[in-house]
Amino acid sequence: MRLLVCGGAGFIGSNFVRVRLRDHGDDVVVLDKLTYAGRRENLDGLDVEFIHGAIEDPGAVATAMDGADAVVNFAAETHVDRSIAEPDAFVRTHALGTYTLLEAARERAVRYLQVSTDEVYGSIDEGSFTESSPLAPSSPYSATKAGADLVVSSYFHTFGLETVICRGSNNYGPYQYPEKLIPLMVLNALHGDPLPVYGDGMQVRNWLFVEDFARGIGHVLEHGTPGEAYNVGGPDECPNIDVVRRILALTGAGEDLIEYVTDRPGHDRRYSLGSEKVRALGWEARVRFEEGLERTVVWYRDNPAWWEPIRSGDYRAYYERQYGRSLG
């Protein structure tokens, strides 16, 4: 297929591009505005056409989408903490950007896949969310993602556009910007910096290796029923504090580096996705959390050229604002 991958220079998007090129030989066009978490280096060595632009720009979208068989939209502001500090960027990208893409896809009758998140369902004490669970987002990030999902569904029901939605659980793996839990903790541990843990650290997440999510998105794109949403959940769940302790063990750092900090406002306690629907399409997670975490730690340890420019740039100011201390 000729795929337009929006946000393809980001963490999940670039991993998806790698999987599609490696396993399917697709013709890929990447549209990305290269915000702080979208990096051209994430696509180094990949045979793709790259267009620098925003999904809320109709001109850039029209240029990128012409000739496409399908659109996969990863383009998003992704970090809950940033959505609390600067919600306007999340409204602009998730609402206006998704609308702009849908209009262009409707004009061209192009199949459209929206990459979403388990956070649109809110928190669950026990059991797992299914695709029929009500949406109950609790942050500006998840609320704007849920709104985008509803607009996507409306274009199927109102205009007959072939749309599908893919909601993933917490992704981790190579190329993830270090504001997220796992890369943040890995890099701090490698540098001997304190590891800031929100609250009591007992927030439970359902962990999914990024290549498994990339394959799940591909299954939904190729085999999903138009108008449907599909949950893609990881094979293991774990409290955040246990993740931090595993990272310390893998990096050889001591648990004295753990520093408990004030919890995030409205912090969801537990996420869990049931994935029976996508497994019926033939998808299964291949990477268990223990293996995936070790692979991730090794990747960050072996690729300082990727993350050193981040830790020496604007990220330092963000980190100080967020955690009230400087990086070492």
N, C-alpha and C positions, 0 to 999 in steps of 0.2 A: 504494500500500500504506500501511497504518498501521504505522510502524516504531517500535520501541523501540530507541533508540541509547544504550547504556550507555557512560559516559565521553565523552559527546558535547560536553562543554565543554572537552575537551583539544585538543591540536594536530591529530592526524589525525581525531579524531571530529568536531570542528567543521568541518573542511574537507569531510568526507564529508556532513555535514548540508547544507552549502551546495550541493554538487553534486547531491544528491538533490532538494532544493527547486527548484533552478534547472532541472534537466534532466528531472525526473520528476514534480514536484508532489506528492510523498508527504506524508502526514500524519505528522508526526514528534513523538515524545515523547522528551525527553532526561532520563536519570537520571544524576546526577553528584554526588559528594560534595564537589567543589570543594576538592581538596587544592591544594598549592602550584602545580601545573602545570595544574590545571583551573580555568578562569576564566569567570565569567558573561559578561564582556565579549566573549569569543570568539563569542558568539551574538547580539551586539547587532544589531538590525535584522532578525532572522530570525523568521519566523512558526512558532514551535515551542511546545509545552507543556513547561515545565521543572519537574522534580521534584528537590529537593535530598535526596539519600540515597545510601547505599552499597550496592553489589551484594551484600555479605555480610549485609545486613539483609532477612530474609524479608518483613517488612511493607512496606518501601519497594518491594521488587521486585514483590510482588503488586499493589500499587496501580498501579505503572508499566506492568506487563505486561498488565493486563486490557484486552481488545479489540484487542491487537496481532496483526498477521498474521505478523510476523517480528521477531526480536531480533538486533541486531548488537552484539557486545560488544567495545568498545575499552577498557573500564575496566581500568586496569593501573597498577602502579608501573613506570616505564619506563627509569630510568637505571641503567646497570651500576654506576657508582661508588657510588650510593646503596645499591644492593643489597649491596655489600661492607661498607658501614658499618652498615646497618640491614636485615638480611635478613628480620626478622620481619614487616615490613609487606608484603613481597613474597609470603611464604607465605600471609598472611591474605587478601590481595586475589586472588591468582591461584588459590589452591587452594579456600579456603572460598567466595570470591565466585563463582567459576565454577560450583562445585557448587550454590550457592543459585539461580543463574540457570537451570541445567539442570533442577533439580527443578521450578521454576515453569513452565518451558517444557514439560516433560513432562506436567504436570497439565493444561495448556491445549492441548497438541498444536500448539505454535507452532514454526515453522521457526527454527533457531538457527545463527548464523554467529559463529565465534570468530576474532577478529583476532589473529594470531600474528606471528612474527618469524623471519627467517633465522637468528638466533642459536641457535635450538634445534638446528641441525645442527652447531654448532661451527665450527672453522676448516677451510679447504680450500686446499691448496697450488696446485692447478691444476684446470682444468675447473670445472664448476658442480654444485651440489646439485640433485637431482631429488626429487620427492615420495616416492620409495622409498628415499632415502638414510636411514641410521640416525640417530636423534637422539643427539647427543653434546654436550650443553650444558656450558659451562665456568664459569658464574658463577651466583650465586643468582638473578639476574634470569632468565637463559635457562633455568635448571633448573626454576624454578617455572612459566615459560611452557610448557616442554615437558610438565611434569606436567599442566597444565591441558589441553593438546592431547589427551593420552592419556585424560583423564577425558571430554572431549567425544566422542572416538571410542567410548569404552565405552558412552555413552548411545545411540549409534546401534546398535551391535552387540547390546547387552543389552535395550534398551527400545524400539528401533525409532524413536527420535526423529530427525526430519529435521535432521541437523547437517552443516555444512560448515566447513572451516578454511581461512583465507586467510593465508599467510605472506609478509610483505613484506620487501623489502630496505631499506637505510637511506633513510628518508624525510627530506625537507627541504622548506622553503617557509615561507609566512607563518604566524604564530601559534605558532611552535615556541619552547618555553621555552629560555632562553639557557644552560642547562647543557650542551646538546648542541653538537657540534663546530661546525657552521656558524653558528648564531646567536651562540654565544659568541665566535667569532673575528670575526664581523662587528661586533658591538657593541664589542669591545675595540679593534678597528682604528679604528672611528669615534671612540673616545675617546682614542686614543693609548696605551692600556694594553698591556703585554706579552701576546703570544699564546702560551699554554702548550701545547706540543706533546709528547705522550707519546713517550718513547723516541727512536727515530730518525725517527719520523713516516712510516715506510714501510708502515704497516698499510693494506691495500687494502680499499675498500668499494665496493659496487655501489649507485650513487645513483639514487633514484627520486623524482621530483617528487610532492608529496603529492596533487595533484589526479589524477594518473595512478593512484596507488594507490587513491584513493577510487572511481574508475571501475572499477578491477579488482575491488574488493570488491563493487560493485554487480553486475558480471557474474557473479561467483561466487554471490552471493545469488540471482539470478534464474535462472541457467542451470546452476549447478554440480550435480553428482550427489550425492545424500545419502550421507554416510559418507566422502566424499573430502576430501583436502587439495589446495590449489592454491598454487603458488609464484607470486608477482608480483614479478619482478625489474626493476631499472632498466636502461636502455639503455647505460649507461656505467659503467665502474669506474675508480677513481683512487686513488692513495696519498694519505693524509691531508695530507702535507706539500705536495703539489701543490694540493690544495684550499685550504690556507692561503695559498699564494702567489697563487692566483687571486683570493682575497678581498682580499688586500693591494693587488693591482693595481686591482681594481674600486673600492676605497675610497680609493685614492690614498695609502695608508700605505706606509711603507718596510719592507723585510725585516729591518731591524735590530730590529723589534719581536718577532720570533720568539724564543721562549725554550724550549729543550728541558728537559723535566722528567722525573722518574723515572716509568718506565712503570707502567701499571696492572697489578696482580697478575692473572695468567692472561689477559692481553690476547690475544684472537684475532687472528691475523695477516691473514687474508683471508676475506671472505665473497663468495659468488657464487651466484646463483639461476638455474636454467634455468626459463624460463616457457612452454615449448611447450604445456603442458596448458591454461593459462588463455588462451593465444592461440588455441587451438582453439575456445574459446567466443566469439571475436570481439573480444578485447581486444588493444590494442597501446599501448605507451607513446608519447605524443605529444611530450613535452618532453625534449629532449636536455640534458645536464648544463650545458653552457655557457650556454644560454638560461635554464634554470631557476635557475642560480646568480645570474645577473645580475638576474633578476626578484626573487629573494629579497633580495639586497642592497638593491635599490631600495625594496622594501617596508619593510624595517627602517629605512632612512634616512628614509622618508616618514612613519613611524608612531611617533614618539617617545612619544606619549601612551599607546601600548600598553605599551612596555617600560620607560619611566622609573620607574613605580612598582615594577617588579620589581628593577631595579638599585639602588634606594634602600631596599629592604626586607630580608627575611630572606636573600635570595640573597647579599647581601654577606658575611654570616657564613659561609654554606656555601662560598662561593668562597675565603675566607681559610683555612678548614679544609682544603679540597681542594688548594689550590695554594701554601699557605704565604706568601701575600702579599695585600695589600688591593687592591681596585679603586681607580683614581684618581678 
